[in-house]
Amino acid sequence: MSEGKIREDPVKMHKEAGTLYDVGKYKEAREIFLRTAELYHKGQNYFDSTTMLYRAGECAYALKDYEGAVESYLKSAELSFQKGFDRFGVSALEYARDCYTAMNKKAKVKEMEKKIKEVKEKLEASF
């Protein structure tokens, strides 16, 4: 291993971020969740990457950083839909909608509700 670079372990980071979240250290947890999402993505572990983005959204929401939460939830939803994790993507869209509601952005709430409805209809039609 080279001297300057210590290998980051996404599994350990995932656990660390979860612990920080559980004790209310949302800012620190969010930063680690976001970094862990990148590492999982680079390792082609897309489900855990979407989960880490989602968890980063939860941290931002707890901090009342609704814009940051929306960004994380929408990234999670986008990757979820790309990789076939549609139900997980719907959940991320629902939380993004809740953030828009908290920000009183009615047009964005309607936009999210429309998208959620479309995806749910698509999912129901596939069964």
Secondary structure, 3 states (H helix, E strand, C coil): CCCCCCCCCHHHHHHHHHHHHHCCCHHHHHHHHHHHHHHHHHCCCHHHHHHHHHHHHHHHHHCCCHHHHHHHHHHHHHHHHHHCCHHHHHHHHHHHHHHHHHCCCHHHHHHHHHHHHHHHHHHHHCC
